[in-house]
Amino acid sequence: MSFGNKIVIVTGSSRGIGKATALTFARLGADVVVNCSKSIQEAELVVEEIRGIGQGAIVVRADVSRETDVIEMIDKTLTHFGRIDVLVNNAGIVDDKPFMDKTSDDWLKILKTNLIGSFLCAKHSYAHLKKNSGSSIVNVVSSNGIDSFCPDSVDYDASKAGLISLTRNMAAEFAPEVRVNAVAPGWVMTEMNKDLPKDFVESELKRIYQNRFAEPGEIANVIGFLASESASFMTGSIVKVDGGYGAKGS
């Protein structure tokens, strides 16, 4: 796979899967827009790593749930790099709490970032993506949106199920110029999951064939594949990367 002379936007790329994805694209020859909503210092460190690899990179601070921020991010990308070839919708948040304690505001916060934010980034990128051959969008969904059941994260799970539906609808809407696919990770060793209770982690490991959580780079590798010409006949696909979660039973 090669992304020489390609420009890639990775939302939520100051840490975790997003950071690993930004670095993976850089190693494959792309210049990268590193996006964050708050953690600007961490994002700048990612940019330094990318420049150390020998590729171009900039930080664009933008909250993807705000349309004005998304438009500004696209404008800054075009001003600096002149084009967009790949959009990775990775930005996402979660706020686990008991089902009956969830409020409508909790739901709206999750949906605005995880689902509507991805819609806005795709909508405002499309006109620029379609100008370039081989352009694509990769959405980072979750196995929680497919076959995991956790009432404490019902809003997160629903947002990811919605993003799966959005992926398929965007694949239809943007065809044939821009391919749209999604990767659905299971458990991954990220900041989001670092404080999970030990007994819960042990119970989850028993359900995974690989008997471990994924490393962020393992998800990034699949994202890179889906965005590459190696996946040129894939669009509207949802690829699970979960180590066989659930296959061993509870």
Secondary structure, 3 states (H helix, E strand, C coil): CCCCCCEEEECCCCCHHHHHHHHHHHHCCCEEEEEECCCHHHHHHHHHHHHHHCCCEEEEECCCCCHHHHHHHHHHHHHHHCCCCEEEECCCCCCCCCHHHCCHHHHHHHHHHHHHHHHHHHHHHHHHHCCCCCCEEEEECCHHHCCCCCHHHHHHHHHHHHHHHHHHHHHHHHCCCCEEEEEEECCECCHHHCCCCHHHHHHHHCCCCCCCCECHHHHHHHHHHHHCHHHCCCCCCEEEECCCCCCCCC
